[in-house]
Amino acid sequence: MDLGDQLKNLFPDHVPEEEPDKEQGKSPYWLQDEPVICKYEKRKGKPITIIEGYNGANSDFKKLTKDLKTFLGVGGSFKNETIIIQGDYRDKIMDFLKENGFSVKRVGG
């Protein structure tokens, strides 16, 4: 017997409200008109992917950085309005950003 069945036994006359569906295509991030720039560099011999050109609030930067790091399973940081991800994940990052409604421009290679 799960929690829903227990609640039905306690409150037989209660009709649960349906949760409103989220809008399709609605991104949890602030979107902008200009494309986000995704580029690759090597620093101290190690590859990194840099995302520039996003002009959202600090909270949006932090949320986007955290979601990208979780999605890729790698480390990274947010500094000076750029997102730095450890490793060369340009293709995966660009796909992730496009799925969330961003326009992305690839720079270099």
PDB file as gemmi writes it, atoms N, CA and C in Angstrom:
CRYST1    1.000    1.000    1.000  90.00  90.00  90.00 P 1                      
ATOM      1  N   MET A   1       0.861  -1.174   0.000  1.00  0.00           N  
ATOM      2  CA  MET A   1       0.000   0.000   0.000  1.00  0.00           C  
ATOM      3  C   MET A   1       0.906   1.236   0.000  1.00  0.00           C  
ATOM      4  N   ASP A   2       0.738   2.054  -1.009  1.00  0.00           N  
ATOM      5  CA  ASP A   2       1.577   3.243  -1.096  1.00  0.00           C  
ATOM      6  C   ASP A   2       0.878   4.431  -0.438  1.00  0.00           C  
ATOM      7  N   LEU A   3       1.540   5.549  -0.442  1.00  0.00           N  
ATOM      8  CA  LEU A   3       1.036   6.744   0.222  1.00  0.00           C  
ATOM      9  C   LEU A   3      -0.288   7.217  -0.370  1.00  0.00           C  
ATOM     10  N   GLY A   4      -0.428   7.123  -1.687  1.00  0.00           N  
ATOM     11  CA  GLY A   4      -1.674   7.537  -2.332  1.00  0.00           C  
ATOM     12  C   GLY A   4      -2.861   6.726  -1.858  1.00  0.00           C  
ATOM     13  N   ASP A   5      -2.667   5.411  -1.725  1.00  0.00           N  
ATOM     14  CA  ASP A   5      -3.755   4.555  -1.230  1.00  0.00           C  
ATOM     15  C   ASP A   5      -4.091   4.877   0.217  1.00  0.00           C  
ATOM     16  N   GLN A   6      -3.098   5.144   1.029  1.00  0.00           N  
ATOM     17  CA  GLN A   6      -3.348   5.496   2.427  1.00  0.00           C  
ATOM     18  C   GLN A   6      -4.134   6.791   2.537  1.00  0.00           C  
ATOM     19  N   LEU A   7      -3.789   7.762   1.707  1.00  0.00           N  
ATOM     20  CA  LEU A   7      -4.515   9.024   1.733  1.00  0.00           C  
ATOM     21  C   LEU A   7      -5.953   8.851   1.263  1.00  0.00           C  
ATOM     22  N   LYS A   8      -6.181   7.972   0.287  1.00  0.00           N  
ATOM     23  CA  LYS A   8      -7.545   7.710  -0.176  1.00  0.00           C  
ATOM     24  C   LYS A   8      -8.372   7.076   0.933  1.00  0.00           C  
ATOM     25  N   ASN A   9      -7.751   6.214   1.733  1.00  0.00           N  
ATOM     26  CA  ASN A   9      -8.469   5.595   2.854  1.00  0.00           C  
ATOM     27  C   ASN A   9      -8.814   6.631   3.921  1.00  0.00           C  
ATOM     28  N   LEU A  10      -7.899   7.563   4.185  1.00  0.00           N  
ATOM     29  CA  LEU A  10      -8.136   8.579   5.202  1.00  0.00           C  
ATOM     30  C   LEU A  10      -9.138   9.638   4.735  1.00  0.00           C  
ATOM     31  N   PHE A  11      -9.054  10.011   3.478  1.00  0.00           N  
ATOM     32  CA  PHE A  11      -9.906  11.075   2.925  1.00  0.00           C  
ATOM     33  C   PHE A  11     -10.606  10.568   1.657  1.00  0.00           C  
ATOM     34  N   PRO A  12     -11.661   9.773   1.797  1.00  0.00           N  
ATOM     35  CA  PRO A  12     -12.287   9.170   0.615  1.00  0.00           C  
ATOM     36  C   PRO A  12     -12.994  10.179  -0.296  1.00  0.00           C  
ATOM     37  N   ASP A  13     -13.426  11.332   0.237  1.00  0.00           N  
ATOM     38  CA  ASP A  13     -14.153  12.304  -0.578  1.00  0.00           C  
ATOM     39  C   ASP A  13     -13.233  13.284  -1.312  1.00  0.00           C  
ATOM     40  N   HIS A  14     -11.959  13.273  -1.002  1.00  0.00           N  
ATOM     41  CA  HIS A  14     -11.022  14.232  -1.587  1.00  0.00           C  
ATOM     42  C   HIS A  14     -10.719  13.871  -3.044  1.00  0.00           C  
ATOM     43  N   VAL A  15     -10.788  14.888  -3.901  1.00  0.00           N  
ATOM     44  CA  VAL A  15     -10.418  14.717  -5.306  1.00  0.00           C  
ATOM     45  C   VAL A  15      -9.113  15.482  -5.533  1.00  0.00           C  
ATOM     46  N   PRO A  16      -8.023  14.785  -5.845  1.00  0.00           N  
ATOM     47  CA  PRO A  16      -6.742  15.474  -6.013  1.00  0.00           C  
ATOM     48  C   PRO A  16      -6.768  16.391  -7.238  1.00  0.00           C  
ATOM     49  N   GLU A  17      -6.109  17.553  -7.078  1.00  0.00           N  
ATOM     50  CA  GLU A  17      -6.005  18.493  -8.190  1.00  0.00           C  
ATOM     51  C   GLU A  17      -4.923  18.013  -9.139  1.00  0.00           C  
ATOM     52  N   GLU A  18      -5.158  18.210 -10.419  1.00  0.00           N  
ATOM     53  CA  GLU A  18      -4.139  17.849 -11.396  1.00  0.00           C  
ATOM     54  C   GLU A  18      -3.104  18.954 -11.463  1.00  0.00           C  
ATOM     55  N   GLU A  19      -1.854  18.557 -11.551  1.00  0.00           N  
ATOM     56  CA  GLU A  19      -0.784  19.533 -11.644  1.00  0.00           C  
ATOM     57  C   GLU A  19      -0.780  20.140 -13.037  1.00  0.00           C  
ATOM     58  N   PRO A  20      -0.646  21.446 -13.129  1.00  0.00           N  
ATOM     59  CA  PRO A  20      -0.602  22.055 -14.461  1.00  0.00           C  
ATOM     60  C   PRO A  20       0.652  21.617 -15.200  1.00  0.00           C  
ATOM     61  N   ASP A  21       0.490  21.289 -16.455  1.00  0.00           N  
ATOM     62  CA  ASP A  21       1.636  20.880 -17.270  1.00  0.00           C  
ATOM     63  C   ASP A  21       2.507  22.087 -17.561  1.00  0.00           C  
ATOM     64  N   LYS A  22       3.803  21.852 -17.555  1.00  0.00           N  
ATOM     65  CA  LYS A  22       4.724  22.929 -17.913  1.00  0.00           C  
ATOM     66  C   LYS A  22       4.611  23.167 -19.413  1.00  0.00           C  
ATOM     67  N   GLU A  23       4.824  24.396 -19.809  1.00  0.00           N  
ATOM     68  CA  GLU A  23       4.757  24.735 -21.222  1.00  0.00           C  
ATOM     69  C   GLU A  23       5.852  23.990 -21.973  1.00  0.00           C  
ATOM     70  N   GLN A  24       5.477  23.455 -23.119  1.00  0.00           N  
ATOM     71  CA  GLN A  24       6.463  22.764 -23.937  1.00  0.00           C  
ATOM     72  C   GLN A  24       7.432  23.775 -24.520  1.00  0.00           C  
ATOM     73  N   GLY A  25       8.717  23.450 -24.507  1.00  0.00           N  
ATOM     74  CA  GLY A  25       9.716  24.337 -25.069  1.00  0.00           C  
ATOM     75  C   GLY A  25      10.127  25.464 -24.132  1.00  0.00           C  
ATOM     76  N   LYS A  26       9.576  25.526 -22.941  1.00  0.00           N  
ATOM     77  CA  LYS A  26       9.909  26.582 -21.980  1.00  0.00           C  
ATOM     78  C   LYS A  26      11.220  26.217 -21.307  1.00  0.00           C  
ATOM     79  N   SER A  27      12.190  27.079 -21.411  1.00  0.00           N  
ATOM     80  CA  SER A  27      13.500  26.832 -20.841  1.00  0.00           C  
ATOM     81  C   SER A  27      13.554  27.341 -19.398  1.00  0.00           C  
ATOM     82  N   PRO A  28      14.224  26.621 -18.494  1.00  0.00           N  
ATOM     83  CA  PRO A  28      14.360  27.097 -17.123  1.00  0.00           C  
ATOM     84  C   PRO A  28      15.381  28.229 -16.984  1.00  0.00           C  
ATOM     85  N   TYR A  29      16.039  28.584 -18.073  1.00  0.00           N  
ATOM     86  CA  TYR A  29      17.070  29.618 -18.062  1.00  0.00           C  
ATOM     87  C   TYR A  29      16.575  30.851 -18.799  1.00  0.00           C  
ATOM     88  N   TRP A  30      17.200  31.988 -18.495  1.00  0.00           N  
ATOM     89  CA  TRP A  30      16.888  33.203 -19.219  1.00  0.00           C  
ATOM     90  C   TRP A  30      17.528  33.103 -20.599  1.00  0.00           C  
ATOM     91  N   LEU A  31      16.731  33.305 -21.639  1.00  0.00           N  
ATOM     92  CA  LEU A  31      17.231  33.203 -23.010  1.00  0.00           C  
ATOM     93  C   LEU A  31      17.512  34.584 -23.578  1.00  0.00           C  
ATOM     94  N   GLN A  32      18.396  34.649 -24.522  1.00  0.00           N  
ATOM     95  CA  GLN A  32      18.767  35.920 -25.125  1.00  0.00           C  
ATOM     96  C   GLN A  32      18.718  35.776 -26.636  1.00  0.00           C  
ATOM     97  N   ASP A  33      18.755  36.914 -27.325  1.00  0.00           N  
ATOM     98  CA  ASP A  33      18.686  36.900 -28.783  1.00  0.00           C  
ATOM     99  C   ASP A  33      20.028  36.552 -29.420  1.00  0.00           C  
ATOM    100  N   GLU A  34      21.122  37.053 -28.851  1.00  0.00           N  
ATOM    101  CA  GLU A  34      22.444  36.805 -29.411  1.00  0.00           C  
ATOM    102  C   GLU A  34      22.867  35.360 -29.135  1.00  0.00           C  
ATOM    103  N   PRO A  35      23.664  34.779 -30.027  1.00  0.00           N  
ATOM    104  CA  PRO A  35      24.118  33.410 -29.783  1.00  0.00           C  
ATOM    105  C   PRO A  35      25.164  33.339 -28.671  1.00  0.00           C  
ATOM    106  N   VAL A  36      25.177  32.222 -27.979  1.00  0.00           N  
ATOM    107  CA  VAL A  36      26.187  31.943 -26.965  1.00  0.00           C  
ATOM    108  C   VAL A  36      27.389  31.353 -27.692  1.00  0.00           C  
ATOM    109  N   ILE A  37      28.582  31.778 -27.325  1.00  0.00           N  
ATOM    110  CA  ILE A  37      29.799  31.325 -28.001  1.00  0.00           C  
ATOM    111  C   ILE A  37      30.420  30.173 -27.217  1.00  0.00           C  
ATOM    112  N   CYS A  38      30.676  29.080 -27.914  1.00  0.00           N  
ATOM    113  CA  CYS A  38      31.267  27.890 -27.303  1.00  0.00           C  
ATOM    114  C   CYS A  38      32.622  27.661 -27.969  1.00  0.00           C  
ATOM    115  N   LYS A  39      33.718  27.736 -27.186  1.00  0.00           N  
ATOM    116  CA  LYS A  39      35.044  27.559 -27.781  1.00  0.00           C  
ATOM    117  C   LYS A  39      35.913  26.646 -26.929  1.00  0.00           C  
ATOM    118  N   TYR A  40      36.984  26.188 -27.541  1.00  0.00           N  
ATOM    119  CA  TYR A  40      37.900  25.212 -26.951  1.00  0.00           C  
ATOM    120  C   TYR A  40      39.261  25.857 -26.777  1.00  0.00           C  
ATOM    121  N   GLU A  41      39.882  25.614 -25.627  1.00  0.00           N  
ATOM    122  CA  GLU A  41      41.241  26.098 -25.374  1.00  0.00           C  
ATOM    123  C   GLU A  41      41.999  25.047 -24.586  1.00  0.00           C  
ATOM    124  N   LYS A  42      43.294  25.238 -24.522  1.00  0.00           N  
ATOM    125  CA  LYS A  42      44.131  24.431 -23.629  1.00  0.00           C  
ATOM    126  C   LYS A  42      44.794  25.374 -22.661  1.00  0.00           C  
ATOM    127  N   ARG A  43      44.666  25.075 -21.390  1.00  0.00           N  
ATOM    128  CA  ARG A  43      45.319  25.860 -20.352  1.00  0.00           C  
ATOM    129  C   ARG A  43      46.163  24.910 -19.507  1.00  0.00           C  
ATOM    130  N   LYS A  44      47.420  25.232 -19.387  1.00  0.00           N  
ATOM    131  CA  LYS A  44      48.375  24.390 -18.663  1.00  0.00           C  
ATOM    132  C   LYS A  44      48.374  22.964 -19.216  1.00  0.00           C  
ATOM    133  N   GLY A  45      48.179  22.835 -20.533  1.00  0.00           N  
ATOM    134  CA  GLY A  45      48.217  21.534 -21.187  1.00  0.00           C  
ATOM    135  C   GLY A  45      46.939  20.730 -21.086  1.00  0.00           C  
ATOM    136  N   LYS A  46      45.915  21.259 -20.431  1.00  0.00           N  
ATOM    137  CA  LYS A  46      44.669  20.514 -20.263  1.00  0.00           C  
ATOM    138  C   LYS A  46      43.557  21.179 -21.071  1.00  0.00           C  
ATOM    139  N   PRO A  47      42.712  20.376 -21.722  1.00  0.00           N  
ATOM    140  CA  PRO A  47      41.641  20.950 -22.539  1.00  0.00           C  
ATOM    141  C   PRO A  47      40.494  21.477 -21.678  1.00  0.00           C  
ATOM    142  N   ILE A  48      39.945  22.616 -22.097  1.00  0.00           N  
ATOM    143  CA  ILE A  48      38.756  23.167 -21.438  1.00  0.00           C  
ATOM    144  C   ILE A  48      37.816  23.703 -22.512  1.00  0.00           C  
ATOM    145  N   THR A  49      36.545  23.744 -22.186  1.00  0.00           N  
ATOM    146  CA  THR A  49      35.535  24.327 -23.052  1.00  0.00           C  
ATOM    147  C   THR A  49      35.032  25.590 -22.381  1.00  0.00           C  
ATOM    148  N   ILE A  50      34.993  26.687 -23.130  1.00  0.00           N  
ATOM    149  CA  ILE A  50      34.584  27.979 -22.577  1.00  0.00           C  
ATOM    150  C   ILE A  50      33.289  28.415 -23.239  1.00  0.00           C  
ATOM    151  N   ILE A  51      32.344  28.852 -22.434  1.00  0.00           N  
ATOM    152  CA  ILE A  51      31.073  29.363 -22.929  1.00  0.00           C  
ATOM    153  C   ILE A  51      31.018  30.843 -22.579  1.00  0.00           C  
ATOM    154  N   GLU A  52      30.908  31.683 -23.603  1.00  0.00           N  
ATOM    155  CA  GLU A  52      30.894  33.131 -23.422  1.00  0.00           C  
ATOM    156  C   GLU A  52      29.664  33.724 -24.096  1.00  0.00           C  
ATOM    157  N   GLY A  53      29.387  34.963 -23.759  1.00  0.00           N  
ATOM    158  CA  GLY A  53      28.335  35.691 -24.442  1.00  0.00           C  
ATOM    159  C   GLY A  53      26.971  35.569 -23.817  1.00  0.00           C  
ATOM    160  N   TYR A  54      26.848  34.869 -22.697  1.00  0.00           N  
ATOM    161  CA  TYR A  54      25.559  34.756 -22.015  1.00  0.00           C  
ATOM    162  C   TYR A  54      25.449  35.941 -21.066  1.00  0.00           C  
ATOM    163  N   ASN A  55      24.373  36.702 -21.171  1.00  0.00           N  
ATOM    164  CA  ASN A  55      24.262  37.898 -20.344  1.00  0.00           C  
ATOM    165  C   ASN A  55      23.083  37.835 -19.381  1.00  0.00           C  
ATOM    166  N   GLY A  56      22.875  36.676 -18.770  1.00  0.00           N  
ATOM    167  CA  GLY A  56      21.842  36.539 -17.763  1.00  0.00           C  
ATOM    168  C   GLY A  56      22.348  36.989 -16.398  1.00  0.00           C  
ATOM    169  N   ALA A  57      21.498  36.845 -15.393  1.00  0.00           N  
ATOM    170  CA  ALA A  57      21.870  37.211 -14.024  1.00  0.00           C  
ATOM    171  C   ALA A  57      22.833  36.173 -13.453  1.00  0.00           C  
ATOM    172  N   ASN A  58      23.476  36.524 -12.340  1.00  0.00           N  
ATOM    173  CA  ASN A  58      24.412  35.592 -11.696  1.00  0.00           C  
ATOM    174  C   ASN A  58      23.743  34.278 -11.332  1.00  0.00           C  
ATOM    175  N   SER A  59      22.502  34.335 -10.861  1.00  0.00           N  
ATOM    176  CA  SER A  59      21.800  33.101 -10.489  1.00  0.00           C  
ATOM    177  C   SER A  59      21.580  32.216 -11.714  1.00  0.00           C  
ATOM    178  N   ASP A  60      21.303  32.832 -12.875  1.00  0.00           N  
ATOM    179  CA  ASP A  60      21.147  32.056 -14.110  1.00  0.00           C  
ATOM    180  C   ASP A  60      22.462  31.412 -14.523  1.00  0.00           C  
ATOM    181  N   PHE A  61      23.570  32.170 -14.398  1.00  0.00           N  
ATOM    182  CA  PHE A  61      24.888  31.619 -14.700  1.00  0.00           C  
ATOM    183  C   PHE A  61      25.183  30.411 -13.822  1.00  0.00           C  
ATOM    184  N   LYS A  62      24.930  30.551 -12.525  1.00  0.00           N  
ATOM    185  CA  LYS A  62      25.233  29.470 -11.589  1.00  0.00           C  
ATOM    186  C   LYS A  62      24.388  28.241 -11.883  1.00  0.00           C  
ATOM    187  N   LYS A  63      23.118  28.451 -12.180  1.00  0.00           N  
ATOM    188  CA  LYS A  63      22.233  27.316 -12.471  1.00  0.00           C  
ATOM    189  C   LYS A  63      22.653  26.620 -13.759  1.00  0.00           C  
ATOM    190  N   LEU A  64      22.954  27.398 -14.796  1.00  0.00           N  
ATOM    191  CA  LEU A  64      23.390  26.812 -16.066  1.00  0.00           C  
ATOM    192  C   LEU A  64      24.703  26.063 -15.892  1.00  0.00           C  
ATOM    193  N   THR A  65      25.643  26.634 -15.139  1.00  0.00           N  
ATOM    194  CA  THR A  65      26.927  25.974 -14.889  1.00  0.00           C  
ATOM    195  C   THR A  65      26.718  24.661 -14.153  1.00  0.00           C  
ATOM    196  N   LYS A  66      25.900  24.683 -13.123  1.00  0.00           N  
ATOM    197  CA  LYS A  66      25.656  23.472 -12.340  1.00  0.00           C  
ATOM    198  C   LYS A  66      24.990  22.395 -13.192  1.00  0.00           C  
ATOM    199  N   ASP A  67      24.007  22.783 -14.001  1.00  0.00           N  
ATOM    200  CA  ASP A  67      23.319  21.805 -14.837  1.00  0.00           C  
ATOM    201  C   ASP A  67      24.243  21.213 -15.900  1.00  0.00           C  
ATOM    202  N   LEU A  68      25.110  22.038 -16.475  1.00  0.00           N  
ATOM    203  CA  LEU A  68      26.066  21.528 -17.455  1.00  0.00           C  
ATOM    204  C   LEU A  68      27.049  20.556 -16.812  1.00  0.00           C  
ATOM    205  N   LYS A  69      27.569  20.915 -15.645  1.00  0.00           N  
ATOM    206  CA  LYS A  69      28.518  20.035 -14.963  1.00  0.00           C  
ATOM    207  C   LYS A  69      27.861  18.713 -14.586  1.00  0.00           C  
ATOM    208  N   THR A  70      26.617  18.762 -14.135  1.00  0.00           N  
ATOM    209  CA  THR A  70      25.894  17.543 -13.769  1.00  0.00           C  
ATOM    210  C   THR A  70      25.610  16.704 -15.009  1.00  0.00           C  
ATOM    211  N   PHE A  71      25.187  17.345 -16.089  1.00  0.00           N  
ATOM    212  CA  PHE A  71      24.884  16.646 -17.336  1.00  0.00           C  
ATOM    213  C   PHE A  71      26.109  15.918 -17.880  1.00  0.00           C  
ATOM    214  N   LEU A  72      27.260  16.574 -17.827  1.00  0.00           N  
ATOM    215  CA  LEU A  72      28.486  16.006 -18.386  1.00  0.00           C  
ATOM    216  C   LEU A  72      29.261  15.150 -17.386  1.00  0.00           C  
ATOM    217  N   GLY A  73      29.017  15.345 -16.098  1.00  0.00           N  
ATOM    218  CA  GLY A  73      29.748  14.596 -15.077  1.00  0.00           C  
ATOM    219  C   GLY A  73      31.194  15.035 -14.954  1.00  0.00           C  
ATOM    220  N   VAL A  74      31.437  16.319 -15.140  1.00  0.00           N  
ATOM    221  CA  VAL A  74      32.801  16.851 -15.062  1.00  0.00           C  
ATOM    222  C   VAL A  74      32.817  18.082 -14.168  1.00  0.00           C  
ATOM    223  N   GLY A  75      34.011  18.602 -13.934  1.00  0.00           N  
ATOM    224  CA  GLY A  75      34.161  19.807 -13.137  1.00  0.00           C  
ATOM    225  C   GLY A  75      34.107  21.042 -14.008  1.00  0.00           C  
ATOM    226  N   GLY A  76      33.998  22.167 -13.345  1.00  0.00           N  
ATOM    227  CA  GLY A  76      33.966  23.424 -14.070  1.00  0.00           C  
ATOM    228  C   GLY A  76      33.736  24.566 -13.109  1.00  0.00           C  
ATOM    229  N   SER A  77      33.663  25.776 -13.647  1.00  0.00           N  
ATOM    230  CA  SER A  77      33.451  26.940 -12.800  1.00  0.00           C  
ATOM    231  C   SER A  77      32.797  28.057 -13.599  1.00  0.00           C  
ATOM    232  N   PHE A  78      32.404  29.092 -12.868  1.00  0.00           N  
ATOM    233  CA  PHE A  78      31.811  30.285 -13.456  1.00  0.00           C  
ATOM    234  C   PHE A  78      32.619  31.475 -12.963  1.00  0.00           C  
ATOM    235  N   LYS A  79      33.287  32.177 -13.883  1.00  0.00           N  
ATOM    236  CA  LYS A  79      34.106  33.336 -13.517  1.00  0.00           C  
ATOM    237  C   LYS A  79      33.960  34.405 -14.588  1.00  0.00           C  
ATOM    238  N   ASN A  80      33.860  35.641 -14.159  1.00  0.00           N  
ATOM    239  CA  ASN A  80      33.881  36.787 -15.067  1.00  0.00           C  
ATOM    240  C   ASN A  80      32.947  36.620 -16.264  1.00  0.00           C  
ATOM    241  N   GLU A  81      31.733  36.204 -16.011  1.00  0.00           N  
ATOM    242  CA  GLU A  81      30.702  36.023 -17.032  1.00  0.00           C  
ATOM    243  C   GLU A  81      31.099  35.036 -18.118  1.00  0.00           C  
ATOM    244  N   THR A  82      31.923  34.050 -17.763  1.00  0.00           N  
ATOM    245  CA  THR A  82      32.217  32.927 -18.647  1.00  0.00           C  
ATOM    246  C   THR A  82      32.047  31.648 -17.848  1.00  0.00           C  
ATOM    247  N   ILE A  83      31.646  30.600 -18.534  1.00  0.00           N  
ATOM    248  CA  ILE A  83      31.510  29.284 -17.911  1.00  0.00           C  
ATOM    249  C   ILE A  83      32.653  28.432 -18.446  1.00  0.00           C  
ATOM    250  N   ILE A  84      33.421  27.839 -17.545  1.00  0.00           N  
ATOM    251  CA  ILE A  84      34.565  27.019 -17.920  1.00  0.00           C  
ATOM    252  C   ILE A  84      34.262  25.577 -17.515  1.00  0.00           C  
ATOM    253  N   ILE A  85      34.286  24.674 -18.495  1.00  0.00           N  
ATOM    254  CA  ILE A  85      34.035  23.251 -18.273  1.00  0.00           C  
ATOM    255  C   ILE A  85      35.317  22.493 -18.583  1.00  0.00           C  
ATOM    256  N   GLN A  86      35.700  21.579 -17.696  1.00  0.00           N  
ATOM    257  CA  GLN A  86      36.922  20.811 -17.891  1.00  0.00           C  
ATOM    258  C   GLN A  86      36.711  19.765 -18.974  1.00  0.00           C  
ATOM    259  N   GLY A  87      37.575  19.771 -19.979  1.00  0.00           N  
ATOM    260  CA  GLY A  87      37.502  18.797 -21.067  1.00  0.00           C  
ATOM    261  C   GLY A  87      36.919  19.409 -22.326  1.00  0.00           C  
ATOM    262  N   ASP A  88      37.031  18.667 -23.428  1.00  0.00           N  
ATOM    263  CA  ASP A  88      36.510  19.120 -24.719  1.00  0.00           C  
ATOM    264  C   ASP A  88      35.135  18.498 -24.929  1.00  0.00           C  
ATOM    265  N   TYR A  89      34.091  19.219 -24.558  1.00  0.00           N  
ATOM    266  CA  TYR A  89      32.714  18.738 -24.675  1.00  0.00           C  
ATOM    267  C   TYR A  89      31.875  19.684 -25.521  1.00  0.00           C  
ATOM    268  N   ARG A  90      32.486  20.299 -26.531  1.00  0.00           N  
ATOM    269  CA  ARG A  90      31.761  21.297 -27.327  1.00  0.00           C  
ATOM    270  C   ARG A  90      30.490  20.738 -27.942  1.00  0.00           C  
ATOM    271  N   ASP A  91      30.555  19.549 -28.527  1.00  0.00           N  
ATOM    272  CA  ASP A  91      29.378  18.994 -29.202  1.00  0.00           C  
ATOM    273  C   ASP A  91      28.251  18.712 -28.218  1.00  0.00           C  
ATOM    274  N   LYS A  92      28.581  18.095 -27.092  1.00  0.00           N  
ATOM    275  CA  LYS A  92      27.550  17.783 -26.091  1.00  0.00           C  
ATOM    276  C   LYS A  92      26.971  19.055 -25.478  1.00  0.00           C  
ATOM    277  N   ILE A  93      27.823  20.033 -25.212  1.00  0.00           N  
ATOM    278  CA  ILE A  93      27.357  21.293 -24.635  1.00  0.00           C  
ATOM    279  C   ILE A  93      26.453  22.024 -25.623  1.00  0.00           C  
ATOM    280  N   MET A  94      26.842  22.042 -26.895  1.00  0.00           N  
ATOM    281  CA  MET A  94      26.026  22.716 -27.895  1.00  0.00           C  
ATOM    282  C   MET A  94      24.672  22.036 -28.035  1.00  0.00           C  
ATOM    283  N   ASP A  95      24.631  20.699 -28.006  1.00  0.00           N  
ATOM    284  CA  ASP A  95      23.350  19.984 -28.067  1.00  0.00           C  
ATOM    285  C   ASP A  95      22.489  20.299 -26.852  1.00  0.00           C  
ATOM    286  N   PHE A  96      23.109  20.322 -25.662  1.00  0.00           N  
ATOM    287  CA  PHE A  96      22.378  20.630 -24.439  1.00  0.00           C  
ATOM    288  C   PHE A  96      21.783  22.037 -24.493  1.00  0.00           C  
ATOM    289  N   LEU A  97      22.583  23.004 -24.939  1.00  0.00           N  
ATOM    290  CA  LEU A  97      22.115  24.381 -25.007  1.00  0.00           C  
ATOM    291  C   LEU A  97      21.007  24.546 -26.046  1.00  0.00           C  
ATOM    292  N   LYS A  98      21.126  23.871 -27.194  1.00  0.00           N  
ATOM    293  CA  LYS A  98      20.092  23.946 -28.226  1.00  0.00           C  
ATOM    294  C   LYS A  98      18.780  23.339 -27.735  1.00  0.00           C  
ATOM    295  N   GLU A  99      18.858  22.238 -26.985  1.00  0.00           N  
ATOM    296  CA  GLU A  99      17.650  21.624 -26.429  1.00  0.00           C  
ATOM    297  C   GLU A  99      16.942  22.561 -25.460  1.00  0.00           C  
ATOM    298  N   ASN A 100      17.700  23.426 -24.801  1.00  0.00           N  
ATOM    299  CA  ASN A 100      17.126  24.361 -23.840  1.00  0.00           C  
ATOM    300  C   ASN A 100      16.798  25.719 -24.447  1.00  0.00           C  
ATOM    301  N   GLY A 101      16.843  25.836 -25.773  1.00  0.00           N  
ATOM    302  CA  GLY A 101      16.372  27.033 -26.438  1.00  0.00           C  
ATOM    303  C   GLY A 101      17.408  28.085 -26.750  1.00  0.00           C  
ATOM    304  N   PHE A 102      18.680  27.818 -26.505  1.00  0.00           N  
ATOM    305  CA  PHE A 102      19.722  28.785 -26.802  1.00  0.00           C  
ATOM    306  C   PHE A 102      20.115  28.687 -28.270  1.00  0.00           C  
ATOM    307  N   SER A 103      20.586  29.800 -28.821  1.00  0.00           N  
ATOM    308  CA  SER A 103      21.264  29.738 -30.119  1.00  0.00           C  
ATOM    309  C   SER A 103      22.755  29.729 -29.813  1.00  0.00           C  
ATOM    310  N   VAL A 104      23.478  28.815 -30.452  1.00  0.00           N  
ATOM    311  CA  VAL A 104      24.881  28.582 -30.104  1.00  0.00           C  
ATOM    312  C   VAL A 104      25.747  28.774 -31.338  1.00  0.00           C  
ATOM    313  N   LYS A 105      26.906  29.380 -31.135  1.00  0.00           N  
ATOM    314  CA  LYS A 105      27.879  29.567 -32.203  1.00  0.00           C  
ATOM    315  C   LYS A 105      29.179  28.909 -31.788  1.00  0.00           C  
ATOM    316  N   ARG A 106      29.710  28.057 -32.647  1.00  0.00           N  
ATOM    317  CA  ARG A 106      30.963  27.365 -32.359  1.00  0.00           C  
ATOM    318  C   ARG A 106      32.124  28.183 -32.897  1.00  0.00           C  
ATOM    319  N   VAL A 107      33.126  28.389 -32.072  1.00  0.00           N  
ATOM    320  CA  VAL A 107      34.290  29.168 -32.460  1.00  0.00           C  
ATOM    321  C   VAL A 107      35.500  28.264 -32.395  1.00  0.00           C  
ATOM    322  N   GLY A 108      36.304  28.251 -33.471  1.00  0.00           N  
ATOM    323  CA  GLY A 108      37.501  27.429 -33.514  1.00  0.00           C  
ATOM    324  C   GLY A 108      37.183  25.995 -33.801  1.00  0.00           C  
ATOM    325  N   GLY A 109      38.043  25.335 -34.530  1.00  0.00           N  
ATOM    326  CA  GLY A 109      37.983  23.912 -34.863  1.00  0.00           C  
ATOM    327  C   GLY A 109      36.703  23.298 -35.048  1.00  0.00           C  
TER     328      GLY A 109                                                      
END                                                                             
